[in-house]
Each structure stands twice: as C-alpha cells, then as structure tokens.
Amino acid sequence: MSNLPTSVEFHEEGPREGFQMEPKTYPRADRAALIDALSLSGLRQIQVASFVSARAVPQMADTSELFAAIIKRPGTRYTALWLNDNGFERARACEQVDLDGKLMFYTTEPFSQRNNNCSVAEMRERQLGWLDRYIALGIPVEKAYVITAFGCNLGGAVPLSVLTDQVRWLVDACADRRVPLPAVYLADTMGWANPEEIKRRVGAVRAIVPEAQIGLHLHDTRGVGGANVYAALQMGVRLFDSSVAGLGGCPFAGHTHGGAAGNICTEDMVFMCQELGIETGIDLEALIEASLLAERVIGRTLSGRVMHSGSLKGFRAGQRMQEICGAVR
Ligand SMILES: CC(=O)SCCNC(=O)CCNC(=O)[C@H](O)C(C)(C)COP(=O)(O)OP(=O)(O)OC[C@H]1O[C@@H](n2cnc3c(N)ncnc32)[C@H](O)[C@@H]1OP(=O)(O)O
C-alpha cells in the first residue's frame, strides 16, 4: 500500500456552488430540505450559500433567510462564502452562520476583475484587513484559498511561481501577526489540473508550509476530478471541497450552464475513499439519498455516478430522511 491517509474530510459546497451556477432560482424550502438531507449524512461542514451581490448572483439573494430555514445538526458546521467586506459583515450579522476565517488570493487579472472587481494585488492587500479583523474578532484564521491555482479559462496557464508567491506572502503575513498558518487550499476553480500537476503543486506548497494542512477544491469539468483526488490522496492530502451529485461551477468562469460537470462529486469521492479503506465519517447511503433529492430539486439528471449505479439498491431511507425528501414535490 502507498501513503494514503487513514481519514479525510469532505466539505460540502453543493448548496452554494451548485445553486450559484444554475440559471434559475429554486424555492428556498427545497434548498433548505437538501441541506437538511445532507446534514443527515454526517458531513462535518456544509457551505450553505454566499453573501454576494444579488444583482451579480440572484440565486444568492436570500442567504440570511436560507440560513434561518435550515435545521442545524450538532457536529456539522454551516459556513458561508464572502468576497468583500460587505459580504463578511452580512455573514457576521447572520447568527446561524458558523464563521470560518477565510482568505482569498487570485492568480490571474481577468478572473480577479470579473469575479471580485479588483486586481490580484488589491485583493491580496485586502487580505491584511481581513486577517486583522478575524484576529480582532477572535475568529480563527482557518483557510486560505488560492483561486485558479492550476490554470484559468480567462487568463490561461498559471505558472507555479504565481501560486508559490501567494503562499510565501501568506506565510509572511501570518508570521508578522504571530498567528498559525491556516490550511492552504489550492482551488482548481475551472478544472485545469491533472494528477501529475496535483503532485507537483501540492509538493511545492508543502515545501513552503510543511506545518500547514493542504486542502484541494477541485472541479471535474473535464472528467479528471477523480484521478486528481487519487493523486492528492497519494500525496497525503486530507481536506477536500466537493459537491453533492457533482453540482457546481462559477458563473463568471466561462463554464456552460447545466451541461458540464461541476465540482468533484461528494458521494463518488466518498465511495472511492471507502473502497480504498479511508475513513470519511460519512454515511454513504444517506448521502446518496441526498444526491437523489438534489436531482429532484434541480429537475434534471446530474453528473454524479454512484447514485445512478444501482449498486446500493435495497437501501431504505430512515424516517427523518423520508420526511425531508417527502416534503419536496
Ligand atoms: C470562484 C467562485 O465560485 S466565487 C463565487 C462566485 N462569484 C460571485 O459570487 C461574485 C459575485 N459578485 C459580487 O458579489 C460583487 O459584484 C463583487 C463582490 C464582486 C464586487 O463587489 P464591489 O466591488 O464591492 O461592488 P460595488 O461596490 O461596485 O457594488 C456593486 C453592487 O453590488 C452590491 N454588492 C457588492 N457586494 C455585495 C455583497 N457582498 N452583498 C450584497 N450586495 C453587494 C453593492 O451594494 C452594489 O449594489 P448597487 O449597484 O445596487 O448599489
């Protein structure tokens, strides 16, 4: 056997990244039901939605109300995304949000401008303000994302040095403030990674921050997501963002609505881990039930594979799951 980790953690992003990518807005009750179903699978972290401009992403207009509509399960953290000060203040004002101190770095100008309305350098400078604010508020600085860490539909190839420069800057910023390094997430926002590049970039980042955890936010846009996860597991990576039923994508990234696969699919990756003997803490059958619900809510066949394989037939959903799913017509 190789150096595969004994356990991994999947952070569910489908409710935010999946619905932001859909061309229409879905009823809040259905989105809340999906989140409640996901909770029953034992996921430790679910990103519920984002606090962004409703004009830019109308599907995220009711994030505070959505948080109020879900039933929080002890043992699961319910997080949110923000991209600017306004978004962070809205998240802070919403008492149901479990705040995780996040930092964001871009690697290409066109995507930084399109997604965040600022330059790569400006976004980096803003992170100093976010760091100081998290520290002042006693919010642990948990995650630092390097967005489009492998390549960008708008800006093209991303040299490794651009990624490592951002990581070195983060190291200095944390050292200046004497805070521990957050987990460093390499985000393959647009599905450019391949297994060898995963190994090369994870190895390069680990060489800079050997004491930090490394996480991956991967997309299966071009069908390489599972292979990339396997390469990451071989590198000992234990933190992954993923989406139920393979929902997801960024509406500002040049993806095709509805057609292309989105994020790596949570239940497919949980299945792979289980087959490899890696502990996930997730009840796969309950998760498949949630992914079937996602398909009913969205109203089309989704890209997840395990849920369509029929291999777990005979499973009977628990009563609570039946109630949640039964409420969605
Ligand atoms: C990789 C990923 O998947 S990331 C997720 C996908 N991307 C997104 O969700 C980006 C959505 N975009 C946005 O939220 C915004 O356009 C931003 C954050 C990029 C730009 O924000 P700013 O530069 O601060 O915007 P600006 O000050 O020009 O304001 C533009 C409008 O958006 C509103 N706005 C900006 N940020 C927010 C926010 N966090 N919440 C609510 N409204 C906001 C402003 O109030 C303003 O509204 P108005 O035109 O009615 O007055």
The ligand as an SDF file (V2000), in Angstrom:
LIG
                    3D

 51 53  0  0  0  0  0  0  0  0999 V2000
  -14.9470   31.0360   -7.5730 C   0  0  0  0  0  0  0  0  0  0  0  0
  -16.3430   31.2240   -7.0540 C   0  0  0  0  0  0  0  0  0  0  0  0
  -17.1750   30.4080   -7.2500 O   0  0  0  0  0  0  0  0  0  0  0  0
  -16.6380   32.6270   -6.1350 S   0  0  0  0  0  0  0  0  0  0  0  0
  -18.4030   32.7900   -6.1540 C   0  0  0  0  0  0  0  0  0  0  0  0
  -18.9490   33.3250   -7.4520 C   0  0  0  0  0  0  0  0  0  0  0  0
  -18.7240   34.7390   -7.6210 N   0  0  0  0  0  0  0  0  0  0  0  0
  -19.5240   35.6600   -7.0300 C   0  0  0  0  0  0  0  0  0  0  0  0
  -20.4450   35.3090   -6.3120 O   0  0  0  0  0  0  0  0  0  0  0  0
  -19.2100   37.1100   -7.2790 C   0  0  0  0  0  0  0  0  0  0  0  0
  -20.4630   37.9730   -7.1690 C   0  0  0  0  0  0  0  0  0  0  0  0
  -20.1350   39.3840   -7.2120 N   0  0  0  0  0  0  0  0  0  0  0  0
  -20.2680   40.2190   -6.1450 C   0  0  0  0  0  0  0  0  0  0  0  0
  -20.7380   39.8730   -5.0820 O   0  0  0  0  0  0  0  0  0  0  0  0
  -19.8290   41.6440   -6.3080 C   0  0  0  0  0  0  0  0  0  0  0  0
  -20.0750   42.0390   -7.6200 O   0  0  0  0  0  0  0  0  0  0  0  0
  -18.3380   41.8100   -6.0050 C   0  0  0  0  0  0  0  0  0  0  0  0
  -18.0570   41.3340   -4.6120 C   0  0  0  0  0  0  0  0  0  0  0  0
  -17.5100   41.0140   -6.9680 C   0  0  0  0  0  0  0  0  0  0  0  0
  -17.9240   43.2440   -6.2360 C   0  0  0  0  0  0  0  0  0  0  0  0
  -18.2470   43.9700   -5.1770 O   0  0  0  0  0  0  0  0  0  0  0  0
  -17.8220   45.5070   -5.0720 P   0  0  0  0  0  0  0  0  0  0  0  0
  -16.6680   45.8270   -5.9270 O   0  0  0  0  0  0  0  0  0  0  0  0
  -17.6840   45.8000   -3.6460 O   0  0  0  0  0  0  0  0  0  0  0  0
  -19.0940   46.0780   -5.7010 O   0  0  0  0  0  0  0  0  0  0  0  0
  -19.5380   47.5340   -5.8540 P   0  0  0  0  0  0  0  0  0  0  0  0
  -19.0850   48.3490   -4.6930 O   0  0  0  0  0  0  0  0  0  0  0  0
  -19.1690   48.0160   -7.2290 O   0  0  0  0  0  0  0  0  0  0  0  0
  -21.0870   47.2850   -5.7610 O   0  0  0  0  0  0  0  0  0  0  0  0
  -21.8250   46.8040   -6.8440 C   0  0  0  0  0  0  0  0  0  0  0  0
  -23.1940   46.4570   -6.3270 C   0  0  0  0  0  0  0  0  0  0  0  0
  -23.1340   45.2070   -5.6630 O   0  0  0  0  0  0  0  0  0  0  0  0
  -23.5790   45.3300   -4.3290 C   0  0  0  0  0  0  0  0  0  0  0  0
  -22.7460   44.4660   -3.5080 N   0  0  0  0  0  0  0  0  0  0  0  0
  -21.4000   44.3370   -3.5270 C   0  0  0  0  0  0  0  0  0  0  0  0
  -21.0240   43.4070   -2.6430 N   0  0  0  0  0  0  0  0  0  0  0  0
  -22.1380   42.9360   -2.0590 C   0  0  0  0  0  0  0  0  0  0  0  0
  -22.3800   41.9520   -1.0780 C   0  0  0  0  0  0  0  0  0  0  0  0
  -21.3820   41.2560   -0.5320 N   0  0  0  0  0  0  0  0  0  0  0  0
  -23.6520   41.7190   -0.7000 N   0  0  0  0  0  0  0  0  0  0  0  0
  -24.6870   42.4120   -1.2560 C   0  0  0  0  0  0  0  0  0  0  0  0
  -24.5150   43.3540   -2.2160 N   0  0  0  0  0  0  0  0  0  0  0  0
  -23.2450   43.6150   -2.6010 C   0  0  0  0  0  0  0  0  0  0  0  0
  -23.3990   46.7860   -3.9810 C   0  0  0  0  0  0  0  0  0  0  0  0
  -24.2610   47.1650   -2.9490 O   0  0  0  0  0  0  0  0  0  0  0  0
  -23.7400   47.4390   -5.2930 C   0  0  0  0  0  0  0  0  0  0  0  0
  -25.1360   47.4550   -5.4470 O   0  0  0  0  0  0  0  0  0  0  0  0
  -25.8770   48.6500   -6.2510 P   0  0  0  0  0  0  0  0  0  0  0  0
  -25.3050   48.6520   -7.6140 O   0  0  0  0  0  0  0  0  0  0  0  0
  -27.3230   48.2890   -6.1850 O   0  0  0  0  0  0  0  0  0  0  0  0
  -25.5210   49.8890   -5.4950 O   0  0  0  0  0  0  0  0  0  0  0  0
  1  2  1  0
  2  3  2  0
  2  4  1  0
  4  5  1  0
  5  6  1  0
  6  7  1  0
  7  8  1  0
  8  9  2  0
  8 10  1  0
 10 11  1  0
 11 12  1  0
 12 13  1  0
 13 14  2  0
 13 15  1  0
 15 16  1  0
 15 17  1  0
 17 18  1  0
 17 19  1  0
 17 20  1  0
 20 21  1  0
 21 22  1  0
 22 23  2  0
 22 24  1  0
 22 25  1  0
 25 26  1  0
 26 27  2  0
 26 28  1  0
 26 29  1  0
 29 30  1  0
 30 31  1  0
 31 32  1  0
 31 46  1  0
 32 33  1  0
 33 34  1  0
 33 44  1  0
 34 35  1  0
 34 43  1  0
 35 36  2  0
 36 37  1  0
 37 38  1  0
 37 43  2  0
 38 39  1  0
 38 40  2  0
 40 41  1  0
 41 42  2  0
 42 43  1  0
 44 45  1  0
 44 46  1  0
 46 47  1  0
 47 48  1  0
 48 49  2  0
 48 50  1  0
 48 51  1  0
M  END
$$$$
